[in-house]
Amino acid sequence: MYLNTVYYGEQAYGAEAAAFTYFGLKDTPTKKAAAQLDIAQSAMLAGIPSSPIARDPFINWPAAFQRAKDVLHQMRVQGYITAQQERAAIVEMQQPNFLHRGVVKNSPDAPHFINYALNELAQVLHVKVSQLARSGLIVHTTLDLNLQKQVFNIAKQQIQKMAAHHMSDAAVVVMDPHTGAIRTLIGNIHPNDPNTGQFDVATQGYRQPGSAFKPFIYATAFAQGISPGMPVYDGPLTIQMCCGLPSYTPQNYDRSYHGLITYRYALQNSFNIPAVKLLMQVGVDKSLKTAEALGITSYVGTPNYTMVLGTLGVHLLDMTAAYAVFDNGGIRVPPHAVDTVTDSQGRLIYRFVPQGKRVISRQVAFVVTDVLSDNNNRTYEFGKCSALYLYSNSQQQCYAGNPGVVRPAAAKTGTSENFMDNWTVGYTPDVVVGVWVGNDDNSPMLNVIGVDGAGPIWHDTMLLVEKGKPVKQFPGPPPGVVKKTVSYQGLTSTDWYIVHNGE
């Protein structure tokens, strides 16, 4: 126990860590690092713990060397080694390459995931992050390192391509909606930047999601019996605000009105005025509670009628986890980065066990997914072959009528005011992906909307994750959801209606 935890200087706790830190020794399939130490190396390490700083061989070689010779002398006197072995060890210590600093080669593409995992582990074990280095634990995470590297390159290429539009950074989260496992977490594509590289936009940054927030309000409405086939008038709207605030007049992105349309058409084309009307109908408090239940753990800003347009600052990881609930039939499984933890002897200390909690009904989750995966109804705003449509061929081939393999996918874009933030969040039956692009200093991009900025990263990441997997369809309607053709004044539509909103 002492050898596994004692401090050897240089942030090395335990003989295993010291063998790596001072001599670059690593575990092999047959031998632990410490078991590979020879007499000279062992004597050097044996002299350090009683004064780890004063006898740090990297800092104070004379003191460390003298202490090691004292150890060797006592070993010879007590009969553990011969005089010849003592002399050979002293000669070895004086060689220029005797010390060989071990370097931890963590992937440069995963520093933000590592930091997130360390903080999660510290919370799980109820310790400080600084205490983990001396814990002697072996931690297995959810990270798919190969996927992380490829997604990192996808994001970097898109940022380089859009540099002329003043777009400089991206964050990406890839998550298993059924287990909550975070497979990829890219918080910044410039991890080595001394000014901003350490900042993890995905888990630390509060960014405005724009219209990517709208599905939370629509989910609230569907739970109250509103159907995506019901009509809404998209026309001029002015709201008188309370408490001396100026009146609020929302505008659609295209600065035009579209008359009597369905809620499905309004959501898929991201029209703002119908969304504000819907929020006025279902209520700010209820919609905010839906968002929080889905996974929005914190936010900045004031909840009001503008929040349906994404004016609250939220985390990308939270947005991705919230969309995962729609994908998982209404059951929320919190995101996690740590799978199992064992001690140095292989004894299990911790294992993550997915414990899902139903936060919306299967019926609501189904209707939201059905709307967000309806490519036909978003053609007006995005075209039939936008980045939200998961075709395997090129965009040119898709528009020529040859999209290739098409995978069902539900997705929503978002663009904050003044083009400061771009989002695309969406899912297939297998995986949920969230993407943010923008600038670390919150400066606006030049005329870039979510489908053009974040969308290509989302599209290519999805195809990468799904490569080689069979094409899956989303589950069909659960009991309590029926399709009806209903004629309203001025509009007839065929769509889903929830007649029983339960599990």
N, C-alpha and C positions, 0 to 999 in steps of 0.2 A: 504494500500500500504506500509506503514511504517513497520507494523508487518511482512509483507511478504518478506521484503528485508533487514531489519536492521541486523547488524552483532552481533552475540551472542558469538563470540569466538569459538575456536576449529573447525574452517572452517565451522561453521553453520550459514547460512544466512536465516533469517526468523524464526517465532515462530514454524512452522512445523518442520524444521530441528533441532531447539533447543530442542524440546520435545523429538525427537528421540535421539539426541546426548547425552543429560544429563540424560534422564530417560528411554530410550529404547522404547518409545511409537511409535506405528505405526498406520497408517490409517486402519480402519476397513470398512466393507461395509456400516456401518451406522454412523460412527464418524471419523472425522479427528483426527490426533494425538494430535494437540493442544487443541482440545475440550475435551480431556480426562484428561487434567491437573487438579489436585486438588488445593486447596488454597495454600498449602505449596510449591508445585512445581511452581505454577504461580508466587508467590512472589519471589522465587529464580531467575526465568528467568527475571522478571521485573527489577531486580536490576543489571543485567549484561550489557545491551547495552551502558550505559553511560561510562563504562570503561571495555571493554570486556576482556582485559588481566589481569588487576589488580584484577577483581572480578570473574575470572574464578574459579568456585568451585573445579575443579580438581587440579588446581595449587595453589590457595590461598584461602583455605576454610575459615579462620577467617574473611577475608574481605568480602567474598561472604555471609557468614552467618550473619554478622552484617548488611550488606545492606538489606538482606531479612527481618531481624527483623524490620528495619526501615520502609520497605514497609508495613509489617503487622501492625505496629503501626499506620501508616497513614490511612490504610484501616479501622482500628477500630475507630480512631478518627473521620473519615469522615462518619462513619455509614455503611460501606459496609460489615463488619463482626462484630461478637460479641467478647467480651473479652475471652469467652470460646473457640471460634474458633481460636483466636489468639494464645492462650496457646497450643492448640492441634497441631497447625501447627508448632510451635517452637519445640515441643516434636518430631514430625514426622521428622523434618529436622535433628535431632540429632541421628536418628537411623542409624546403620552401612550400611544398604542397601538403604538409601534414594537416593543416586546417583547410576544410573545404566547406564553405558556407552553403547549406541547403537552401534552395529557393523554391517557395511554393508556387507552382505554375498553375494558378487558377486561370481559367479561360478569361481573356480580356473581354469576351462577349457576354459574360454573366456576372459582373460585379454587383449589379443591383439586385439580382436574384439572391446572391450570397448574403448580402446585407439584410435582405428581407427575411431569409431563412434563419439567420442568426438571431434576429429580433423575435421571430416567432418561437424559436427554440428557447430563448431566454424566458419568454412568457409562459411557455408550457412547463418549464422546470422551475419557475419562480426564482430565477437568479438574474444577476446583471450580465449583460453581454460580455463585459470584461472578465467575468469569472469562467466563461466557457472554455477558454484556452487551457485551463488547468484541470478540466473535468475528465480528461481521458476518454471521452465518448466517441463512438463511431456513429455518424449520422447519415442516413440514406434519405435523399430528397426526391422530389417529384420532377426535377429538371430533366428535360430531354436535351442534352448538350448539343447534339448534332443538329436538332431542329432549331435550337436557339441560335447557333452560328448561321444557319441558312436564312432564318428570318431577319437576323441582324443585317445580313448583306442585302436582302430585299429592301429593307427600310432605308439603308444607306444609299442604295442606288436611286430610289425614288426621291430622296432629299436632294441628291446631286442633280437629278433630272429637273427638279422644280426650283433650283437655286435662283433662277431669274425672277421667280415670283416671291422672293424674299421668304423662303421656307428653309429653316435651318436644322430642325430637330424632329424626332419622332419617338413615340413610345408604343410598345406592342405587348399585349397579354394574350397568351394561348392557354386555354383552360378546359379541362374535362368537366362538362356540366353535370355528370352523374356522380362523380366522386369529389369534385372540388379541387382536384390536383392541378397545380399551376405547372404547365409544361414549358412555357417560355415566359420570361419577364424581362423586357427591355425597357429600362427607364430613361435611357438617354443614348443616342448613337455616337456621342463623343465622350466615352468614359474616361479618356486620358486628358481631357481638357482641364487644366488646373483651376479654372474659374467656375465652371458649371458642370463638369463631368461627373461629380459625385452625387449630384442631385437626381433623385429618382422621380421623374414626372409621373410615372404610372401609379406609385403608391404614396407620394408625398405632395405632388402638385395638385392644387385646386384649379381646374380649368373648366370653362363654361362649355357644356355639351351641345348647345344649340338644339336643333330638332331631335337629336338622339334621345332627349328626355321625354319626348311626346308619348312613346308607348306606355309610360307609367300612368299618364292621365287617361289614355284610351283604355288601358286595362281596368282602371277604376270605373270608367263608364260602362264597360262591358259587364262588369260585376253587378252593376245597378240595373241591368236589363236593356241597355242601349245596344242596338245591333249595328255592325259596320254597314249594313244596307240602308239604314235610316238616312233621311235627307237633312242637309244643313245648307243654309244660304251663305255663300261666300260673297259678301258685299261690304260696303263701308261700315266701320264699327268704331265708336268712340265710347270709352268707359270713363265715367266720373269717379275719380279716386277720392278716398277719404283723407281726413286729417290735413287738409291744406295742400295736398299734392296736386300737381297739374293733371289734367285729363290724359288718358292713355289711348292712342289710336294705333293699333297694330297694322302692319303692312305685310303683304305677301312678298316673297323674295323677288318674284317677277314684276312687282308693282302693278299688278292687275287683279281683277276680280273674275270669278268663274261661275257665278250664279248658283243655281240649285244643283248640288252634287251629293254623293253619298259620303259618309264618314270614311269608308274604305278608300275612296278616290282621294279624299282630302289628306289622309295620313300618308298614303303611298306617294303622293306628289308634294308632301311636306308643306301644305298650305297653312299659313299661320292663323289667319282669321277664324276658320272653323275650329282650330285647336283651342284658341282663346275662348270661343263661345262654349265649347265643350267643358273647359275647365270652370267657367262661370256656372255651368249647370251642375257639375258633380262636386265642386267645392275644392278650395285650395288645401284645407286641412286633410281631407280624405285622400286626395291625390298624393300629398306629401307622405302620409302614412303608408300608402301603397309603395312608394319609392323606397322608404326606409325598410319596410318589411321585405322587399325584394333584395336589398343589399346595399343601399346607399347609407353607409355607416356614419358619414359626416358630410357637412357642406358648409360653404360660406355664402353669404348673401341673405336677402330677405325674401321669404316665400310670399309671392303674390301672383296676380294674374299673368305676369311676364314669365313666370318660371316654366310655363309650358313651352316657351321658346328657348329654354335652356340658359337662363340667366343666373342660376345658382352654380357656384363652383364646386365640382366634385372630382373624385379620383377615378382614373381610368380602370383600375382594378375593381372598384366598386361597380362601375357601369357594366363591366364585363360579367361580373358575378351576378348582377341583377338580370341581365339578359339570359344568363344560364338557367334561371328559374323558369322562364318561358319554355326553354328547350327541355327542361326536366319535368315537364307536366305540372308545374306549379309548386314543386318541392325545392326548397333552398338547401344546398349543401355548402357551407362556408368554404371559401378558397383556402388552400393550405400549401405549404412548400416542404414541410417535413413529414416523411412517411414513417420511418422507424428510427429508434435510437437504442443502441446497445452499449454496454460498458466494454472495457478492454478485454474482458473474458468472454464476451459474446452473449452475456445475459441481457434479455430484453428489458429496457427501461421504459420505453414509450412506443406506442403504435397508434397512428391516426386511424380511427374507425369512423367512416362517414355516417353521420347521423342527420338525416334529412328532416326538415320541418316544412309542413305544408303552409305556404303563406298566401297563395291564391288557388282557386279551384282549377281542376283539370279543364273545365269548360272554358274558363277565361284564358288559360295558357294556350289552349288549342286555337281559339279565335284570334288571339294576338299573332300566333305563328302563321296562321292561314293568311292573315292580311299582310304581314311583313314579308311573306314569301311569294306574294302575288306580283310577278314581274309585269304582267299585262297592264295592271292598273297604275303603274308608275312610269309608263312609257312616255306620257305627256311631258314630264319634267326631266326624266333621265335618259330617254331613248330605250329601245328594246335590248340593246347590248351594252349596258353600263357595267361598271365594275361590280355592281351588286348581283349580277347574274353570273352564276358559276358555270360558264362554258369553258371547255378545254382548249378550243382553238383560239386563234387570234381574234381581236375585235373586228378587223376587216373581214375575216372569214365569217364571223357571226352575222354581221350586217349583210353579207352576201347570201345568207340563208344556210350557212354551214357552221353551226356553233360547236359541233363535235359532241362530246359527252356533256350533258347538263346535269348538275347535281342540285337537288332541292336545297335552298338556303333562304333563311329569313334574315333581313338586314335593314339597318336604318342609318342614314348619314346625319351629320350635324355640323353646322357652321355658326360660330358665335358672331356677335355683332362686330362690325369692322374687320371681319376676317382674321381675328386673333387666334382662333382655334378651329381645327378641322377634325371631325370624328367619323369613323365608320365602325359600328358594332353589329355583329350578327353571328349566326350559328347554322350548322347543319345538325342532323341527328347525332353526330359523333362529337362535335367540338364547338366551342364558342371562342371567337376572336374579337378583341377590341383594339382599335388603333387610334392614336392621336397624333396629329402633326401640327407644328407651329413654331414659335420662337421662345426661347427661354426667358427673354426680357419682356414678353407680352406685346412686342411690337406687331402690328398687323401685317398679314401677308397681302400680296397683290392679287386681288380677284381670284381667290382659290376657294372653291366650295368642297364639302366633304367627299363627294364622289370623285373629284379630280385629285384631291390632295391625299387623304387617308385611304380612299377607296382602292386604288391599285395595290397598296400594301396589303390590305385586307384580302383582296381577290387572290393575289399570288400566294399569300400565306395559307389561305384556305385550300387552294389546289395542292400546295406542297404537303400539308397535313393529310389530305385525303388521298394522295397519290397511291395507287395500287389497291385501295380499299373498294369493296363493292358499293355501288350507288344505293343509298338508302332513302326511303321515303319517310316523311314525317308521319307519325301515327294518325289514324283516321279520327273522326269525331267521337268523343266519349258520349255515353248516355247523358241526355239532358241538353244536347245541342241538335237542332233540326234546321234544315235548309228550307226557306220559304220564299215564294215570290209574292211581294206585297206592293200594292199600288198606293202611293201617297199623292197628295195634291201636287201635280206637276212632275211626278217622278215615279217610275216603277223599277224595282230592283229585286234581284234574287240573291239572297245571302243567308248567313248563319244567324240563328237566334238562340239565345240561351233560355231554355224553358225551365231548367232545374240547375241552379248554380250550387253544386255541392262537390264532394270529393269524387 
